[in-house]
Amino acid sequence: MAGKIKVTLIKSAIGRKDDQIATVAALGLRKLHSVVTHNDTPQIRGMVDKIKHLVTVEEI
């Protein structure tokens, strides 16, 4: 069974490329310092890697 990760938005997506804005939205992050939990899958890790400069990740 895959673990879980907690993703926190620490920088704004304003002024970023459209694909990065879409990735932030697809992860369910809306406002600064919002936190979401996801299953630790390769798909989610790929999305997080694309916006790693905007988020922090913690394994749960």
HELIX and SHEET records of a PDB file:
HELIX    1   1 ASP A   18  ALA A   26  1                                   9    
HELIX    2   2 PRO A   42  LYS A   50  1                                   9    
SHEET    1   A 3 VAL A  35  ASN A  39  0                                        
SHEET    2   A 3 LYS A   4  LEU A   9 -1                                        
SHEET    3   A 3 VAL A  55  GLU A  59 -1                                        
END                                                                             
